[in-house]
Amino acid sequence: MIHSSSQDVPQMAYAREMLDIVTGNQVLHHFAILGGTLGDVRGLLRSRGFAIFSGPFVHGYPLAMLVMKACAMDAYDGGSKA
């Protein structure tokens, strides 16, 4: 079953490990704490779930892309990096 919903990430109405897929279109650059946001999204995903995000980082935003990759890796590692 496919269910679509638009919600505020810090106030999600879903339980942890409830979703198979999370998508976002050009939203990540709007979050002040990207690592926390990605960690929140990861917490919503089931063990084999995945998230797909697109953003304006491929061309013209190299620094933003590096920061996004670093935050994504930190969220994937559970924030274990200092």
Stockholm file with secondary structure:
# STOCKHOLM 1.0

chainA/1-82         MIHSSSQDVPQMAYAREMLDIVTGNQVLHHFAILGGTLGDVRGLLRSRGFAIFSGPFVHGYPLAMLVMKACAMDAYDGGSKA
#=GR chainA/1-82 SS CCCCCCCCGGGCCSCTTCEEEEEEESCGGGCSSHHHHHHHHHHHEEEEEEEEEECTTSSSCHHHHHHHHHHHHHHHTTSCCC
#=GC SS_cons        CCCCCCCCGGGCCSCTTCEEEEEEESCGGGCSSHHHHHHHHHHHEEEEEEEEEECTTSSSCHHHHHHHHHHHHHHHTTSCCC
//
